[in-house]
Amino acid sequence: MTMEKKDIAILYSGGRDSLSLYALSMTGRHKDIPMARSIHCLHMLNGMGRFHDFPKRRLDVAKKILEGQVPQREDCPSTHYVELDCGRLFQGLWLDTYEALMPRFGGKNLVCVACKLAMHTKAIIYSITNYCSIILAGYAKRQSFYPEQTYVFMEKIVEVSAHFGVTTSFPLYEDFSDEDITRHLLEDFGLPSTGGGERKCLFCQTLTTATEKEIGQYLDYMIPTIKKYIDHVLSGQIKKAAECFPPGNKCLTQKSPA
């Protein structure tokens, strides 16, 4: 029986985990990743990244290597590298009003949670408008010290995606509990397994002592506004979408970004 192929979006940073997702989507060699018709590698720009050419260069090399392994395969998935700017949304979710937000959530630094929430929001909008039914993110259990790679974050993102008819999954989370597994997989495909292919973010390695409690509270606070924002964007109501996250100097007297 022929399996139905899917249009798949990947949150693609250029790092080893997202590169592994791309390889597995190209080849269909993971039990939880369906056969792909097209793969959309979504590279998010938060306004704080350097070395802009790293992710695209790594993807170009990986695509050439993977396609070279199946030269007779006529149904090889198409690859699309897409850069999406989530900087304004990232500002609205944290940077514009972090002085007011931090006391609300135990004084914790949630900058990376806000950044990833912006990225997933942009990915949902892109997937709906470009007919991608699945979003894959390369979160890994070995990196659960990052607040956005915790169970509470993933569970709430899955719920938001499902609300809009999109499936978001993290198929490598348990598989990549050990860094050696990641390296083994990439080397098995003949792909680079060391060195960083990501842009270097200003907030990378930023200290936070936030627990799943504060992460969950922040997401519960922001997600209703995120849903409104997505609805407004998809329906072309640009004024209402912009009003969801007014700049910080315009909401000093507001209690909510909504």
N, C-alpha and C positions, 0 to 999 in steps of 0.2 A: 504494500500500500504506500502510495506517495504521500509524504508528509507535506502539509501546507507550509510554505515558506513565509517568513515574517520580515517586515521592515523594522530594523532594530536600531535604537539610538544608544550610544555609549557615552557616559561622562568620561571624556578622554583628556587626561592631564599630560600624557606622554611618559608617565612613570611605568614601572614594571607591572603593576596590577592592572591598570587600564590597557596596557599593551597586551597582556595575557588575555583579557576579555576580547580584544580585537582578534587575536590569533584563533581563539576558540570559536568565535562567531564566524570567522572566515571558513573554518574547517568543519564545524559542526561536531566537535569532539568533546562536548560536555553534556551530560545527561539533562541538565536544567537549562540549557541554551538551545532554542529551536534553530532549525536550519534557516539561514538568512537569505532573503532576496536582495536586500541592500542594507548597508551598514553606515550609519551616520555618526561619525566621531565628533562629538560636541565639545569643543574646547572653550572653556569659559574664561572671560576676561573680567577680573574684579578691579582692575585699575592699579593693582599693587604688584604685578608680576614683571620680572626682568628676563632677559634672554628669550625673546619672543619667538625665535626660530627653532628652538629645541624640539617642541612637540611635533611640528609639521615635518621636520627632517627625519625624526625617528619613525613616524608613520610612513613616510615615503619609502624608507628602506625596508620596513617590515612588509609593506604591501608587495614590493618587488620580490622579496624572499619567499613569501607565502604563495604568491601566484606562480613563481617558478617551480614550486613543488608539485603543482597540478597543471602542467601546461596543456593537457588535453581536456581539461574540464571546462565545458562550454557554459555551465551554469554557475560559474564563480560569482559570488556576490559583488555588487558594485560598492565602491568605497567613496564616501563623501566626507571631506574634512570641513567642518563648519566652526567659525569663531563667533561666539555670542557674547555680547557685552552685558554683564550683570552689575556693573559698577554703581549705577544710580539706585538700583534695587537694594544692593548691599548697603549703600549709605542709608537708605530709608529704614532698613531693618536693624541697623545698629549704630553706625558711625555718627549719624546726625544727632542722635539723642541718647548716646550711651551713658552720659552722666545721670540722666533720669532713669534709665533702664536698669543699671547695675544695682541700685538699692532695692529695686523690686524683686530681684532674683539673687538675693543673698550676697550682693557685692561681687558676684562672679564675673569673670571675663568670658563672654560668650561670642567673641568676634568671629571665631571660626565656625561656630554653629550658624550664625547669621549668614556668613559667606556661603556655606553649603546650602542653606535654605534658599538663598537667592539663585544658586546654580540649579537646584532641582526645580524651582519654579520656572526658570527659563527653559529647562529641558521639557517640562510638561507642555508648555505653550508650543514649543517647536514640534514636539511629537504629535500633538493634535493637529496642527496646521500642515504637517508634512506626512501624515498618515503612518506614523511609527506607533505600533501598538505596545512596544516593549522598551523600557529604559533599563539599562544595566549600569551598575556602579561597582567599581572594583574595591569595595571596602573589605578589610581583612581583619580577622580576629586578633592577629598579632599586633595590630595597631589600634586596639580598642582604647588606648590612652588618649587618642584624639576624640574630643567630645562628639564629633559628627559620625564617628564609627562605633557608636554604642547602640545597644538594642533599642532603647527608647527613641533615638533619632530615626533609626531605620523603620521602626513600626509606624511612626507618625507620618513619615514620608510615603510609605506604602499606602496609608489611608488617604492622604491627599491625592495621590496619583489615581487611586481607584475611584475616588469621587468624580474624576473627570474621564473615567473610562480607559485609563492607561495603567499598564502593569509595570511597576518598578520592582526590580529584584537585585539581590546581592549574591550571585551564585557562587562566588569564590570565598565567602566570608569564613566558612569552616575549613574549606580545603586549604586555604592559605594561612593556617594558624602558625605555620613554620616558614621562615624565610627561605629555607633550602628547597621547599616544594616549589616556590615561585621560580627560583633560579633553574631548577630542574626542568620545569615546563618550558620556559623560554629557550633554554639550551636545546631541548628536544626538537623545537621548531627551527633551530638555527638562528634565533633572534638574540639581540643583546640582552644580557642578564645582569649587568652591573652598570654603575654610573646612572646619573639622573637625566631623564629626557623631559623633565617638567620645566616650566618656567619657575624661577625662584621667587617665591612670594615674600613680601615684607613681613607678613604675619606668621610665616612658617616657624614652628618651634615656640610660639608664644605661650608662656606659662598660663595655665588655668587649673584651678582646683575644683572646677564645677563637677558636680555629681549628676547622676541621671535624674535626680529630683529637680535640680535647677534647670537642667536641659529641657526636661519635660514641661516644666512650668513656663519657660520661655516660648517653647513651641506652641503650647496651648494658648498662650496669649497672642501670638502672631498668626497662627494658621487661619483663623476666621478672616482676618484682613487679607491674607494671601489668597484665599478662595475668592473673595470679592475682586481682588486685583486681577486674577486670571479670568474671571467672568467678564470683567470690563474690557480687558485687552482682547479677548476672543470675540466680543460683540462690537468691537470698534469704538467703544466709549472712552476716548483718550483722556478727556477731562476727568472723568470719574476715576480712571486708572491712576492718573497722576495725583489725584487728591487722596489716594489711599496712604501715600507716604510723602507728606509735604516736607520740605527742607527743615532742618532743626530750628533755624532762626524764625520760622513762621509758625512753629507749634509750641512755643515756650509755655503757653497757658493751657495747652491741651493735655488731657490725661491719657489719651490713647492715640496711636498713629492712624486709627481708622477714621 
